[in-house]
Structures are given as structure tokens and as C-alpha cells.
Amino acid sequence: MQLRFFYIIEGNENVLLETVRKSGFSYYHVVKVSSRIVHSIFMCFCYNM
């Protein structure tokens, strides 16, 4: 599950489109928001180091 977030953060459109097709738009939206939050936390963590 963790790897899928990193693929989306990296902008892997094939994985993203496949996720949309399998699970529908609402799941895509949740993943998109979640990945943005994870990315923000990761950036804050790096900045504080």
C-alpha cells in the first residue's frame, strides 16, 4: 500500500489510471488527498532534519 502512494507522488499515470478504473473516482480522490498529505509530512520531516 505504501508503495502505491509513492508511485502516485512520482506521477506514474499508468498506475493512477488503473486505480481509477478499478475503484472509481471517489477512491482516486481519497488517494490523491492522502498522497498530498503524506508528501507534505515527508517534506516537513526532511526540512526539520
C-alpha positions in Angstrom: 0.0 0.0 0.0 2.8 2.4 0.9 4.5 1.9 -2.5 1.3 2.8 -4.4 1.4 6.3 -2.7 5.0 6.8 -3.8 4.1 5.8 -7.4 1.3 8.4 -7.3 3.6 11.1 -5.8 6.1 10.3 -8.5 3.4 10.9 -11.1 3.1 7.4 -12.5 -0.1 8.0 -14.6 -0.5 4.3 -15.7 -0.9 3.2 -12.0 -3.1 6.2 -11.3 -5.4 5.5 -14.3 -5.6 1.8 -13.4 -6.5 2.7 -9.8 -9.3 5.0 -11.1 -10.6 2.2 -13.4 -10.7 -0.4 -10.7 -12.0 1.5 -7.7 -13.8 4.6 -9.1 -13.4 8.3 -8.8 -14.0 8.6 -5.1 -11.2 6.3 -4.2 -8.9 8.2 -6.6 -9.8 11.4 -4.8 -9.0 9.9 -1.4 -5.7 8.6 -2.6 -4.8 11.9 -4.2 -5.5 13.8 -1.0 -3.8 11.1 1.1 -0.7 11.2 -1.1 -0.6 15.0 -0.8 -0.8 14.8 3.0 1.9 12.1 3.1 4.1 14.2 0.8 3.6 17.3 3.0 4.6 15.3 6.1 7.6 13.9 4.3 8.7 17.4 3.2 8.3 18.8 6.8 10.3 15.9 8.2 13.1 16.5 5.8 13.0 20.2 6.4 13.2 19.7 10.2 16.2 17.5 9.8 
